[in-house]
């Protein structure tokens, strides 16, 4: 009975090797894709974000309500930041409580978007070592049996697969971990800028009211 159960477990373990290798290959493709996305994001968005937030705040406070919209549109903020702040400015006719709720909703939507972006690389960073370890342990079973039978060719093949899967999983995890940290620093800065500007807009709206 125990022999049959161990055979079943062995068959299941060996059957899982191919799906494990496929997942690792997909994780490597996803990692390369995320590297490209990060480079594009840096040159298209982050590098061009040169808005002087203190200066912009001062201009909003001194130029009056009529110029708020043009100040934001002509600033060097990110496109999504401009869109959110413009929505807040255009809704200035509603009560302050509702305007504050709108500002919170816009901030929450932006934060949710950033979390979705970083969740992809966070997932690869977690799954990489898991499937790398799985791909390491599965071939070791046949490798140990081959060692007992003196079959060095099978042993070397098993060890090669084990090492390759470990390397692939660790590399994917390390790269995606770095990408996640870089993006989280960027996005935290974006959110602080947006929140500061929205608080300034709310103060001006309250003053105008």
C-alpha positions as CSV (number, residue, x, y, z in Angstrom):
1,X,0.0,0.0,0.0
2,X,2.8,2.4,1.0
3,X,4.6,1.4,-2.2
4,X,1.6,2.2,-4.3
5,X,1.1,5.6,-2.6
6,X,4.8,6.5,-3.1
7,X,4.6,5.6,-6.7
8,X,1.5,7.8,-7.2
9,X,3.3,10.7,-5.4
10,X,6.4,10.1,-7.6
11,X,4.3,10.2,-10.8
12,X,2.5,13.3,-9.7
13,X,5.7,15.0,-8.8
14,X,7.3,14.2,-12.2
15,X,4.2,15.2,-14.0
16,X,4.4,18.6,-12.3
17,X,7.9,19.3,-13.8
18,X,6.6,20.3,-17.2
19,X,4.0,22.8,-15.9
20,X,6.6,24.2,-13.5
21,X,9.0,24.8,-16.4
22,X,6.3,26.5,-18.4
23,X,5.4,28.8,-15.5
24,X,9.1,29.7,-15.0
25,X,9.3,30.5,-18.7
26,X,6.2,32.7,-18.5
27,X,7.7,34.4,-15.4
28,X,10.9,35.1,-17.3
29,X,8.9,36.6,-20.2
30,X,6.9,38.7,-17.8
31,X,10.1,39.9,-16.2
32,X,11.6,41.0,-19.5
33,X,8.3,42.7,-20.3
34,X,8.3,44.6,-17.1
35,X,11.9,45.8,-17.7
36,X,10.7,47.2,-21.0
37,X,7.7,48.8,-19.3
38,X,9.9,50.4,-16.7
39,X,12.2,51.9,-19.3
40,X,9.3,53.3,-21.3
41,X,7.7,54.7,-18.2
42,X,10.9,56.4,-17.2
43,X,11.4,58.2,-20.5
44,X,7.7,58.9,-21.2
45,X,6.6,59.9,-17.7
46,X,9.1,60.0,-14.8
47,X,11.9,61.8,-16.6
48,X,9.5,64.5,-17.9
49,X,8.0,65.2,-14.4
50,X,9.8,68.4,-13.7
51,X,7.0,70.4,-12.0
52,X,8.1,72.7,-9.2
53,X,5.4,71.9,-6.7
54,X,6.2,74.7,-4.2
55,X,6.2,77.2,-7.0
56,X,3.0,75.8,-8.4
57,X,1.3,76.0,-5.0
58,X,2.4,79.6,-4.6
59,X,1.0,80.5,-8.1
60,X,-2.3,78.8,-7.2
61,X,-2.6,80.9,-4.1
62,X,-1.6,84.2,-5.7
63,X,-3.2,84.1,-9.2
64,X,-6.8,83.7,-8.1
65,X,-9.5,81.2,-9.0
66,X,-9.7,82.1,-12.6
67,X,-6.2,81.0,-13.4
68,X,-6.2,77.7,-11.5
69,X,-7.2,75.7,-14.5
70,X,-4.7,77.2,-16.9
71,X,-1.9,76.8,-14.3
72,X,-2.5,73.1,-13.9
73,X,-2.9,72.5,-17.7
74,X,0.3,74.3,-18.5
75,X,2.3,72.8,-15.7
76,X,4.7,69.9,-16.1
77,X,2.7,67.5,-14.0
78,X,1.9,64.0,-15.3
79,X,-1.1,63.7,-17.6
80,X,-3.1,61.6,-15.1
81,X,-2.3,64.1,-12.4
82,X,-3.5,67.0,-14.5
83,X,-6.8,65.1,-15.4
84,X,-7.6,64.4,-11.7
85,X,-6.8,67.9,-10.5
86,X,-8.8,69.5,-13.4
87,X,-11.8,67.4,-12.5
88,X,-11.5,68.7,-9.0
89,X,-11.3,72.3,-10.2
90,X,-14.2,72.0,-12.6
91,X,-16.4,70.7,-9.7
92,X,-15.9,73.8,-7.6
93,X,-19.6,74.7,-7.6
94,X,-20.5,71.8,-5.4
95,X,-20.5,71.9,-1.5
96,X,-17.1,71.7,0.1
97,X,-17.9,68.3,1.8
98,X,-18.8,66.8,-1.6
99,X,-15.7,68.4,-3.1
100,X,-13.5,66.9,-0.4
101,X,-15.1,63.5,-1.0
102,X,-14.4,63.9,-4.8
103,X,-10.8,64.6,-4.0
104,X,-10.5,61.5,-1.8
105,X,-12.1,59.4,-4.6
106,X,-9.7,60.7,-7.2
107,X,-6.7,60.0,-5.0
108,X,-8.1,56.5,-4.2
109,X,-8.5,55.8,-7.9
110,X,-5.0,56.9,-8.6
111,X,-3.6,54.9,-5.8
112,X,-5.6,51.8,-6.9
113,X,-4.1,52.1,-10.3
114,X,-0.6,52.2,-9.0
115,X,-1.2,49.2,-6.8
116,X,-2.4,47.2,-9.8
117,X,0.8,48.1,-11.6
118,X,3.1,47.1,-8.8
119,X,1.0,44.0,-8.0
120,X,2.3,42.3,-11.2
121,X,6.0,42.6,-10.3
122,X,5.2,41.8,-6.6
123,X,3.6,38.5,-7.8
124,X,6.5,37.5,-9.9
125,X,8.9,38.3,-7.1
126,X,6.9,35.9,-4.8
127,X,6.2,33.2,-7.4
128,X,9.8,33.1,-8.8
129,X,11.5,31.5,-5.8
130,X,8.6,29.1,-5.2
131,X,8.6,27.6,-8.7
132,X,12.4,27.8,-8.8
133,X,12.5,25.6,-5.7
134,X,9.8,23.3,-7.1
135,X,11.8,22.9,-10.3
136,X,14.9,22.2,-8.2
137,X,13.4,19.5,-6.0
138,X,11.4,17.6,-8.7
139,X,14.4,16.4,-10.8
140,X,16.4,15.5,-7.7
141,X,14.2,12.4,-7.2
142,X,15.2,10.7,-10.5
143,X,18.7,12.1,-10.0
144,X,19.1,10.3,-6.7
145,X,17.7,7.0,-8.2
146,X,20.2,7.4,-11.1
147,X,23.0,7.9,-8.7
148,X,22.1,4.7,-6.9
149,X,22.1,2.8,-10.3
150,X,25.4,4.4,-11.4
151,X,23.7,6.3,-14.2
152,X,25.7,9.5,-14.2
153,X,24.2,10.8,-17.4
154,X,20.7,10.9,-15.9
155,X,22.1,12.4,-12.7
156,X,23.9,15.2,-14.6
157,X,20.7,16.0,-16.6
158,X,18.6,16.1,-13.4
159,X,21.1,18.4,-11.7
160,X,21.3,20.7,-14.7
161,X,17.5,21.1,-14.7
162,X,17.6,21.7,-11.0
163,X,20.2,24.4,-11.2
164,X,18.6,26.1,-14.2
165,X,15.2,26.4,-12.6
166,X,16.7,27.8,-9.4
167,X,18.7,30.4,-11.3
168,X,15.6,31.4,-13.4
169,X,13.3,31.7,-10.4
170,X,15.8,33.8,-8.4
171,X,16.7,36.1,-11.2
172,X,13.0,36.8,-12.0
173,X,12.3,37.4,-8.3
174,X,15.3,39.7,-7.9
175,X,14.6,41.8,-11.0
176,X,10.9,42.2,-10.2
177,X,11.6,43.1,-6.6
178,X,13.9,45.9,-7.7
179,X,11.3,47.1,-10.3
180,X,8.6,47.1,-7.6
181,X,10.7,49.2,-5.2
182,X,11.6,51.7,-7.9
183,X,8.0,52.1,-9.0
184,X,6.7,52.4,-5.4
185,X,9.1,55.2,-4.8
186,X,8.0,57.0,-7.9
187,X,4.3,56.5,-7.2
188,X,4.6,57.6,-3.6
189,X,6.1,60.8,-4.8
190,X,3.3,61.2,-7.4
191,X,0.6,60.7,-4.7
192,X,2.2,63.2,-2.3
193,X,2.3,65.8,-5.1
194,X,-1.3,65.2,-6.1
195,X,-2.5,65.2,-2.5
196,X,-0.7,68.5,-1.8
197,X,-2.1,70.2,-4.9
198,X,-5.6,69.0,-4.2
199,X,-5.5,70.3,-0.6
200,X,-4.4,73.6,-2.0
201,X,-7.3,73.6,-4.5
202,X,-9.7,72.8,-1.7
203,X,-8.4,75.7,0.4
204,X,-8.8,78.1,-2.5
205,X,-12.3,76.9,-3.2
206,X,-13.3,77.3,0.5
207,X,-11.7,80.8,0.4
208,X,-13.7,81.7,-2.7
209,X,-16.9,80.4,-1.2
